[in-house]
Amino acid sequence: MQTLQVALNERSYPIFIGENLLTQVNCFKPYLTAKQIMIVSNSTIAPLYLERVQSTLLAQSYVVETHIMPDGEQYKDIAHIEGIFTTLLEKRFNRDCALVALGGGVVGDMTGFAAACYQRGVSFLQIPTTLLAQVDSSVGGKTGVNHPLGKNMIGAFKQPVAVLVDTSVLDTLNEREYAAGLAEVIKYGLIRDVPFLAWLEENIDGLVARDKVLLAEAIARSCQNKADVVAADELEANDLRALLNLGHTFGHAIETAMGYGVWLHGEAVATGMLMAADLSWRLGYLSIADVDRVKKLLVAAKLPVIPPSTISPTTFLDLMAVDKKVLAGKLRLVLLKSLGEAFVSADFPLATLAQTLAAGTQLGQAYD
């Protein structure tokens, strides 16, 4: 087992990475100081892993209850947050209780948001069960729900007390969900870690084949990158943490336009990252060879790189305007000065952005 630390002074917490952690009492007991524990999971993950987590906690004399949600991004909304609150209230949970998120990014985001709100704040622990959640959404304390007009526009910062990254649960992850997680892994190389980017290019075939040694290394390096950024800019006060959103403004527009759950988050982010690279090239920061390098890595990871043809540039712009990085009515995007160096900018001609939005299958190719 590897242990990383998210350094946030009195709110610091560990990230445990290893196999078969769901039965390791020492990953739970020091961090769950409450006696009442509510495990929140979904209808896909609960049959696979809920009993294992329940048994570990019950053996330590916790009072354990469960709340099972339907599985899917389309259920990440206020109505299903209310369902968590209802179960907590029906079971008479006190303000010294704790929640445990057992699932992917949707479960983690919603459990964290519920923990931030219930009785004005209770603790929670993350057990991410998808690759995307393990390397990204479970770390850093961003929680929330979607709105029909915009993704993740309602939420709160709420840090977990610990994150348990059990790599053995990825054995049951389907190929599409697994590839979606690789998008967030690749992101870290593109925004701040060129040696990691080169390592990914060298080992992408093995990662796609789920080589356990390579996968553990990719998860650890991704989590370390995320932990470093969060420690330096927990609340996105100076744009450093915003760099983690490379491709997300484009990607969120795709998710919203297509209907939540039609495109997986990682799939939309992958296409969004190529769109960001394309715009960075059109603005003179990247070479066309750089953009091709990004595209080849995403394709090798079995990820989509072409935005849906049904989304017009006008619709893209309308949806991108509903983004947390918009300030004073001005759209701000995460772009690349070079591979491994991201920055936030509002300084780009809308006409150039329109070229990227209209490029479709021609992303990264010059117009005649």
ZIPEHU-V969112 format. One record per residue. N is the residue number from 1. PHI is phi in whole degrees, -180 to 180 (NA if undefined). PSI is psi in whole degrees, -180 to 180 (NA if undefined). Layout:
n->N phi->PHI psi->PSI
n->N phi->PHI psi->PSI
//
This chain:
n->1 phi->NA psi->134
n->2 phi->-100 psi->147
n->3 phi->-127 psi->122
n->4 phi->-108 psi->164
n->5 phi->-127 psi->132
n->6 phi->-94 psi->110
n->7 phi->-88 psi->99
n->8 phi->-132 psi->44
n->9 phi->55 psi->-123
n->10 phi->-71 psi->-13
n->11 phi->-106 psi->19
n->12 phi->-64 psi->152
n->13 phi->-154 psi->157
n->14 phi->-90 psi->154
n->15 phi->-116 psi->114
n->16 phi->-94 psi->131
n->17 phi->-127 psi->121
n->18 phi->175 psi->-178
n->19 phi->-95 psi->147
n->20 phi->57 psi->43
n->21 phi->-80 psi->-15
n->22 phi->-65 psi->-19
n->23 phi->-107 psi->7
n->24 phi->-90 psi->103
n->25 phi->-58 psi->-37
n->26 phi->-68 psi->-10
n->27 phi->-88 psi->-14
n->28 phi->-109 psi->-55
n->29 phi->-59 psi->-41
n->30 phi->-66 psi->-17
n->31 phi->-111 psi->-19
n->32 phi->-104 psi->89
n->33 phi->-87 psi->-12
n->34 phi->-79 psi->160
n->35 phi->-93 psi->-31
n->36 phi->-90 psi->122
n->37 phi->-124 psi->128
n->38 phi->-110 psi->118
n->39 phi->-91 psi->123
n->40 phi->-105 psi->126
n->41 phi->-143 psi->-172
n->42 phi->-127 psi->176
n->43 phi->-70 psi->-16
n->44 phi->-89 psi->-45
n->45 phi->-82 psi->-36
n->46 phi->-55 psi->-46
n->47 phi->-64 psi->-22
n->48 phi->-88 psi->-42
n->49 phi->-132 psi->-8
n->50 phi->-63 psi->-46
n->51 phi->-60 psi->-37
n->52 phi->-65 psi->-45
n->53 phi->-69 psi->-43
n->54 phi->-57 psi->-46
n->55 phi->-62 psi->-41
n->56 phi->-61 psi->-43
n->57 phi->-75 psi->-42
n->58 phi->-64 psi->-32
n->59 phi->-67 psi->-17
n->60 phi->-104 psi->17
n->61 phi->68 psi->22
n->62 phi->-74 psi->152
n->63 phi->-90 psi->114
n->64 phi->-115 psi->126
n->65 phi->-123 psi->167
n->66 phi->-133 psi->154
n->67 phi->-135 psi->119
n->68 phi->-108 psi->122
n->69 phi->-97 psi->161
n->70 phi->-67 psi->156
n->71 phi->-95 psi->126
n->72 phi->147 psi->147
n->73 phi->-61 psi->-29
n->74 phi->-67 psi->-14
n->75 phi->-99 psi->6
n->76 phi->-85 psi->76
n->77 phi->-146 psi->175
n->78 phi->-61 psi->-39
n->79 phi->-59 psi->-40
n->80 phi->-82 psi->-21
n->81 phi->-65 psi->-41
n->82 phi->-59 psi->-34
n->83 phi->-62 psi->-39
n->84 phi->-64 psi->-45
n->85 phi->-61 psi->-41
n->86 phi->-61 psi->-45
n->87 phi->-64 psi->-43
n->88 phi->-59 psi->-42
n->89 phi->-72 psi->-41
n->90 phi->-62 psi->-35
n->91 phi->-89 psi->5
n->92 phi->60 psi->48
n->93 phi->-78 psi->134
n->94 phi->-89 psi->177
n->95 phi->-76 psi->-8
n->96 phi->-100 psi->21
n->97 phi->-81 psi->178
n->98 phi->-142 psi->149
n->99 phi->-108 psi->148
n->100 phi->-123 psi->121
n->101 phi->-92 psi->114
n->102 phi->-116 psi->93
n->103 phi->166 psi->-166
n->104 phi->-84 psi->-159
n->105 phi->-63 psi->-36
n->106 phi->-64 psi->-49
n->107 phi->-62 psi->-44
n->108 phi->-64 psi->-46
n->109 phi->-62 psi->-43
n->110 phi->-74 psi->-39
n->111 phi->-65 psi->-42
n->112 phi->-63 psi->-40
n->113 phi->-67 psi->-42
n->114 phi->-61 psi->-41
n->115 phi->-65 psi->-36
n->116 phi->-67 psi->-29
n->117 phi->-99 psi->-35
n->118 phi->-63 psi->123
n->119 phi->48 psi->36
n->120 phi->67 psi->21
n->121 phi->127 psi->116
n->122 phi->-129 psi->167
n->123 phi->-82 psi->159
n->124 phi->-150 psi->155
n->125 phi->-123 psi->140
n->126 phi->-102 psi->130
n->127 phi->-125 psi->86
n->128 phi->-74 psi->136
n->129 phi->-115 psi->3
n->130 phi->-116 psi->157
n->131 phi->-62 psi->-41
n->132 phi->-60 psi->-45
n->133 phi->-68 psi->-36
n->134 phi->-66 psi->-37
n->135 phi->-97 psi->-8
n->136 phi->-142 psi->-74
n->137 phi->-70 psi->-23
n->138 phi->-77 psi->-16
n->139 phi->-108 psi->130
n->140 phi->116 psi->-15
n->141 phi->83 psi->11
n->142 phi->-83 psi->123
n->143 phi->-132 psi->161
n->144 phi->157 psi->-173
n->145 phi->-135 psi->167
n->146 phi->-91 psi->161
n->147 phi->-126 psi->149
n->148 phi->-53 psi->-25
n->149 phi->-95 psi->-8
n->150 phi->-174 psi->144
n->151 phi->-85 psi->136
n->152 phi->58 psi->32
n->153 phi->-88 psi->-7
n->154 phi->-127 psi->119
n->155 phi->179 psi->-166
n->156 phi->-155 psi->157
n->157 phi->-83 psi->124
n->158 phi->-148 psi->107
n->159 phi->-77 psi->141
n->160 phi->-74 psi->168
n->161 phi->-87 psi->-20
n->162 phi->-169 psi->158
n->163 phi->-127 psi->125
n->164 phi->-106 psi->106
n->165 phi->-98 psi->92
n->166 phi->-89 psi->105
n->167 phi->-69 psi->-20
n->168 phi->-69 psi->-23
n->169 phi->-71 psi->-16
n->170 phi->-71 psi->-13
n->171 phi->-61 psi->-27
n->172 phi->-97 psi->5
n->173 phi->-80 psi->132
n->174 phi->-73 psi->165
n->175 phi->-62 psi->-38
n->176 phi->-67 psi->-45
n->177 phi->-65 psi->-38
n->178 phi->-64 psi->-47
n->179 phi->-61 psi->-39
n->180 phi->-59 psi->-36
n->181 phi->-67 psi->-35
n->182 phi->-63 psi->-26
n->183 phi->-60 psi->-44
n->184 phi->-71 psi->-30
n->185 phi->-63 psi->-49
n->186 phi->-61 psi->-35
n->187 phi->-54 psi->-42
n->188 phi->-63 psi->-38
n->189 phi->-65 psi->-38
n->190 phi->-72 psi->-34
n->191 phi->-92 psi->-26
n->192 phi->-159 psi->0
n->193 phi->-141 psi->81
n->194 phi->-62 psi->-41
n->195 phi->-59 psi->-37
n->196 phi->-67 psi->-39
n->197 phi->-59 psi->-46
n->198 phi->-65 psi->-39
n->199 phi->-63 psi->-40
n->200 phi->-64 psi->-43
n->201 phi->-61 psi->-38
n->202 phi->-73 psi->-30
n->203 phi->-116 psi->11
n->204 phi->-63 psi->-36
n->205 phi->-64 psi->-41
n->206 phi->-67 psi->-36
n->207 phi->-67 psi->-42
n->208 phi->-61 psi->-36
n->209 phi->-80 psi->0
n->210 phi->66 psi->38
n->211 phi->-58 psi->123
n->212 phi->-66 psi->-37
n->213 phi->-67 psi->-47
n->214 phi->-65 psi->-40
n->215 phi->-64 psi->-44
n->216 phi->-61 psi->-40
n->217 phi->-66 psi->-44
n->218 phi->-63 psi->-41
n->219 phi->-66 psi->-46
n->220 phi->-63 psi->-44
n->221 phi->-69 psi->-36
n->222 phi->-66 psi->-47
n->223 phi->-63 psi->-38
n->224 phi->-65 psi->-42
n->225 phi->-60 psi->-46
n->226 phi->-64 psi->-44
n->227 phi->-62 psi->-40
n->228 phi->-63 psi->-43
n->229 phi->-67 psi->-45
n->230 phi->-63 psi->-41
n->231 phi->-63 psi->-33
n->232 phi->-84 psi->-24
n->233 phi->-155 psi->68
n->234 phi->-58 psi->-43
n->235 phi->-105 psi->20
n->236 phi->57 psi->45
n->237 phi->-82 psi->-24
n->238 phi->-131 psi->22
n->239 phi->75 psi->-5
n->240 phi->-65 psi->-48
n->241 phi->-67 psi->-29
n->242 phi->-61 psi->-23
n->243 phi->-64 psi->-22
n->244 phi->-67 psi->-10
n->245 phi->-96 psi->21
n->246 phi->-52 psi->125
n->247 phi->81 psi->-9
n->248 phi->-75 psi->-33
n->249 phi->-65 psi->-44
n->250 phi->-64 psi->-45
n->251 phi->-65 psi->-41
n->252 phi->-63 psi->-36
n->253 phi->-63 psi->-40
n->254 phi->-63 psi->-47
n->255 phi->-61 psi->-43
n->256 phi->-68 psi->-45
n->257 phi->-66 psi->-39
n->258 phi->-82 psi->-16
n->259 phi->99 psi->127
n->260 phi->-56 psi->128
n->261 phi->102 psi->-17
n->262 phi->-70 psi->-51
n->263 phi->-100 psi->134
n->264 phi->-68 psi->153
n->265 phi->-56 psi->-47
n->266 phi->-65 psi->-34
n->267 phi->-65 psi->-45
n->268 phi->-66 psi->-38
n->269 phi->-66 psi->-39
n->270 phi->-59 psi->-49
n->271 phi->-63 psi->-40
n->272 phi->-62 psi->-36
n->273 phi->-67 psi->-38
n->274 phi->-68 psi->-37
n->275 phi->-64 psi->-40
n->276 phi->-65 psi->-39
n->277 phi->-66 psi->-41
n->278 phi->-60 psi->-46
n->279 phi->-65 psi->-39
n->280 phi->-62 psi->-37
n->281 phi->-67 psi->-45
n->282 phi->-64 psi->-27
n->283 phi->-88 psi->-2
n->284 phi->94 psi->9
n->285 phi->-87 psi->-49
n->286 phi->-99 psi->155
n->287 phi->-86 psi->164
n->288 phi->-65 psi->-29
n->289 phi->-66 psi->-36
n->290 phi->-63 psi->-45
n->291 phi->-63 psi->-40
n->292 phi->-64 psi->-35
n->293 phi->-64 psi->-43
n->294 phi->-62 psi->-47
n->295 phi->-62 psi->-44
n->296 phi->-62 psi->-40
n->297 phi->-68 psi->-43
n->298 phi->-64 psi->-42
n->299 phi->-64 psi->-42
n->300 phi->-63 psi->-27
n->301 phi->-84 psi->6
n->302 phi->68 psi->37
n->303 phi->-111 psi->150
n->304 phi->-73 psi->148
n->305 phi->-131 psi->5
n->306 phi->-118 psi->124
n->307 phi->-68 psi->156
n->308 phi->-60 psi->134
n->309 phi->-69 psi->-15
n->310 phi->-79 psi->-11
n->311 phi->-96 psi->113
n->312 phi->-75 psi->158
n->313 phi->-55 psi->-36
n->314 phi->-65 psi->-43
n->315 phi->-65 psi->-42
n->316 phi->-54 psi->-51
n->317 phi->-62 psi->-42
n->318 phi->-61 psi->-43
n->319 phi->-75 psi->-35
n->320 phi->-67 psi->-24
n->321 phi->-69 psi->-19
n->322 phi->-97 psi->76
n->323 phi->-141 psi->144
n->324 phi->-66 psi->-20
n->325 phi->-86 psi->-7
n->326 phi->-66 psi->128
n->327 phi->-129 psi->135
n->328 phi->52 psi->36
n->329 phi->76 psi->8
n->330 phi->-110 psi->130
n->331 phi->-71 psi->130
n->332 phi->-121 psi->136
n->333 phi->-125 psi->151
n->334 phi->-87 psi->120
n->335 phi->-123 psi->178
n->336 phi->-119 psi->119
n->337 phi->-71 psi->-35
n->338 phi->-159 psi->169
n->339 phi->-66 psi->124
n->340 phi->95 psi->-1
n->341 phi->-137 psi->100
n->342 phi->-98 psi->159
n->343 phi->-154 psi->159
n->344 phi->-100 psi->132
n->345 phi->-143 psi->142
n->346 phi->-112 psi->5
n->347 phi->-98 psi->77
n->348 phi->-150 psi->143
n->349 phi->-68 psi->134
n->350 phi->-60 psi->-29
n->351 phi->-65 psi->-35
n->352 phi->-72 psi->-42
n->353 phi->-59 psi->-40
n->354 phi->-61 psi->-34
n->355 phi->-63 psi->-44
n->356 phi->-63 psi->-44
n->357 phi->-65 psi->-29
n->358 phi->-91 psi->-8
n->359 phi->-68 psi->-37
n->360 phi->57 psi->-122
n->361 phi->-69 psi->-10
n->362 phi->-98 psi->19
n->363 phi->-55 psi->130
n->364 phi->81 psi->12
n->365 phi->-124 psi->138
n->366 phi->-73 psi->147
n->367 phi->-79 psi->148
n->368 phi->-70 psi->NA
//
